[in-house]
Amino acid sequence: MKIDLTDTTASKINKALVQGRRAIGTPAVGMVLTMVIVTDEENAYDAIKAAEEASHEHPSRTLVVIKRHARTPRDRQSSRLDAEVRVGADAGTGETVILRTYGEVSDHADSVVLPLLLPDAPVVVWWPVDAPEVPSKDPLGALAQRRITDLYAVEDPLETLQARVRAYAPGDTDLAWTRLTPWRSMLAAALDQARARIVSAAVEAEADNPAAELLARWLEARLHVRVDRVVTAGPVVTAVRLGTENGEIVIDRPEGPLATLTLPGQPSRTLALKVRATSELIAEELRRLDADEMYAIALNGEATEETPAHV
Amino acid sequence: MSEGIEGIPQTAEQETKGTKEDKEARAAQEAAGVEQTGVSGAAEAAPATDRADTDFVNPLRDPQDRRLPRIAGPSGLVIFGVTGDLSRKKLMPAVYDLANRGLLPPGFSLVGFARRDWEDQDFAQVVHDAVREHARTPFREEVWQQLAEGMRFIPGDFDDDTAFKQLRSAVEELDASRGTSGNYAFYLSVPPKFFPKVVQQLKKHKLASAPEGSWRRAVIEKPFGHDLRSAEELNAIVHDVFDPEQVFRIDHYLGKETVQNLLALRFANQMFEPIWNRSYVDHVQITMAEDIGIGGRAGYYDGIGAARDVIQNHLLQLMALTAMEEPAAFDAASLLTEKLKVLKAVRLPQGLGQGTVRGQYAAAWQGGTKVRGYLEEDGIDQSSTTDTYAAVRLQVENRRWAGVPFYLRTGKRLGRRVTEIAVVFQRAPHSPFDSTATEELGSNAIVIRVQPDEGMTVRFGSKVPGTSMEIRDVTMDFAYGESFTESSPEAYERLILDVLLGDANLFPRHQEVEESWKILDPIEQYWATHGRPAQYTSGSWGPEEADEMLARDGRSWRRP
C-alpha cells in the first residue's frame, strides 16, 4: 500500500504509517531497526531495492532522504517536504518512507527523521553516495549507532580512505570492508590449515582499489609483515599470497566467482568466492550494530604502496 | 629468578590439565564398560594434540573480529545409508547450504556409502538432484563445483570387507588430495540394527581411531534403543569404538533456533526468570503434534509407538531445557550437568493409570480428506496395542518445581502439525474487578512456538475498548520470520556444522538418553500389562481420556 503526501510534516507521516498498518491489518510490528538512506534521486532506486532485500533478514523501517535540487531561484526560496509511505507488500518486510526535501528543509533533514525513528530500536545511516566528510558529525550521522559509507562510490578512493582514517569514530563502517569478509574468512581458514608462521604477504588487485588497500592494512596489522601491493588488471582483488617457510599460501581469483586455494605441500583446490550484491553487503552490515573494532584496526594500519605487476 | 618462577607453575598447570583430561577420558571409557585396548591410543593422543594445537594461534582470527564466521576446520563427512530419505532431503541439502554460506572449509569432502552400483559421478548426480530440490539457499554453480570435487562413493554392504578397505583408501586419498587432515565424521543414517556392524567394521579397518592430531566422530540418529537395557547396549557398542565425547546424537529439535532461544530467553533476560518457578507457574504443557499418519513406516513404528518415538527424546529434552537451572557456562559439560539434574528429579505420577493416556487414531475425515485408522494401515496387526498418541503427567521434585505438573503429549493424525512449550501461569491472587468483568479472562501464558512459525507468544488479559470494564485474553507475538531472518538455518545445518566444529552443546549425551529411558520404561511396562489404547478421531486433539486426565487436575489442554 502506498500513501502519497505532498507538502507534509513528520507528524502527518507518522499518522499515515499508522493508517497504512491498520489498513493491511497488522497493527503490531516486529521491526528491529531504523535504516536511514541518504541519497540523490539517481541512486535512490538501487539503494531502496537493496534495503528492501536486506529487510527480509532484518525487518526495518527504511527512511530514504532524497535532497532535491531546485532549478530556479524562485523554487529555491520555498521549502517543502514530500513523502511517500509504503507499507505491506510494497516495502519488503518492513515500512519504507521516501522523503523528498526541497529548499531550506534539505539542510534540516534530521528534524524530519528524528520523529520518525522507531522507539528504542537502533538506527543505521547509509550513504550510497556523497558521504559527508566526517560521518559521525553529520546531523543525520549523529542520530545513528552505525554509519555505512562506500569507498567504491567516490572519485579518489585512496585519498578518501585517508580522510576516513582521520574522521573515524566507533560505529563507522564501509562497504569496501564488508566486501572483504569472504576473502578474510577464507584466508583465516587457510591459515587454520597451514598452521605456519607467515613471513611475507602480497595483495594483488586492480589499481586504486580501496578494498585491496584495507585488506593489505589488515594483513599487515595482524601478521606484522610488510604487505606488497601488486597492481593487476582486476577485477577488484585478484589474489592474496602469504609466504611461509615451506612455501606460499595462495588464494587466486583471476576472474569469475571461482577461486583456487593453494597450500604448501598440498594439491590446490577450488573455492567459491563470489562478488556479492549490495543487498547482501547491507544484510551483513546489519547483523552487528556495535562498533567494528577490526575495521578500525585495518583502517589505522600502515598505508601500503602499489607496485605494477612484475610479469 | 622471576622467569623461573613464572615458567614452572605454567608447565605444572598444563601437565595437571593433561593428566586430568586423560583421567576423565579413561573414567568415561570405564563407565561405558570399554576395554582399554584399541581406543586408548586415540584417547591418550587427544590431550597431547590439544596442547600442540594451542601452540599455534592464528593471527588472522580475533574475538573482536566477529564478521568472520565459524568455519569448520579441514574435515570430511562420511554418510552411511546415503541413499535414504533423510540423507537426500536433509543431510545433503544441509551440506550444500553450509557450503553456500561459506561455512565449510576449502577441501571439505563428502563420502557416500551404500549398496548401489554407482560411480563417483552417479553419486554426484544424486546429490546434485537432492540439492536442487531441497536446498534452502539458491543453487550456485561455483559452490557446487567446490563441493563436487570432494565427492566420493563407496558401493558395498556393511559386512563387505573390501568396501571398507575401499573406504579407508578413499579417506587416505582425500587426506592427500583435499587436505582433510584425517578429520572425519561418520554419519550413521542407517537403522539401529546395523549400528554394531558398521562401528565394528570401522574399528576393524582402523577408520575409527584418529591419527595423531586429528579426530574421528560418530553421528547417530534416534531411536537410541527402545528401553533402558537396549540403550545401554547400543551405547556400549558405539563407545567401544568411539570415545563418548566423540559421539554426537542428533535430536534435530535442539538445532532449532527457538529451542536455543529458550535458553537466551530464560538466562539472558531479567523479566522471565523471577516468575519461572512454582510460586507463579501453574503448570507446563509440552506438545508435539503431527497431522500425518504412519505412512509407509509400519515396520518401524509398530511396537515402538509415540511415547518411545517422541517423548523419550524430543519432549524430555524440551522439558529439561524448560525446567533446568542456570548452567554455569554455555558449554556442553555445564548443560549436561543441569539437564541431568532435572531428568533425575523427574517423578512419575502416583497411579500410572490416572497420570498417563495412550491412544490410536481411528478412521475419520481429517482436514478434508478421508483417512484410515491406525489398525487399518497396511502392515499393522488388527490387535496392535502400539500408541500413536501418548500423554503423561510428570513432576519435577526440586525446590523450583515441586507441585507443578509437566504435561507432555504427542500424537499422529492430530489437528495440525505443531510443536510448542506452554508455560501457564497461576491466576492473579486477588482481582479488584468483579467476576463479570473477568469472566472471559484465562490464565497468562508464555508459549514457545518451536515449529512451524517459530517464535514466542505471551498471553495476558487486556481491557476491551468500550465503556464497561471487561477484560479478555490477548496475545503478543514475537516471530522469528518477522523479527530476524526470513530464512533461519535448518536444524541440520546447525547440527552438522557443530559436529565438524566439535561443539557438543546441542547434542544429548548418553547419560541423558539412559536417564530418559528410566522415566519412560515404567510407563511402557504399565501399558504393556494394562488395557488397550483409547481410540481417537483422526484430526482431533487426542482421546477424551486425555482431556479427562487434565480435568481431574482442574485444568485443560491448550488448543495449540
Interface residues (C-beta under 8 A of the other chain):
Chain A: A28 V29 G30 M31 V32 H56 E57 H58 P59 T93 T178 T181 P182 R184 S185 M186 L187 A188 A189 A190 L191 D192 Q193 R195 I198 L219 R222 L223 H224 G256 P257 L258 L261 L263 Q266 P267 R269 T270 L271 A272 L273 K274 E284 R288 D292 E293 M294
Chain B: F56 N58 P59 L60 R61 D62 Q64 D65 R66 R67 L68 P69 I71 G73 P74 A99 N100 G102 P105 P106 G107 R140 E142 V143 Q145 Q146 E149 G150 A176 S177 R178 G179 S181 M476 D477 F478 A479 E482 S483 F484 T485 E486 S487
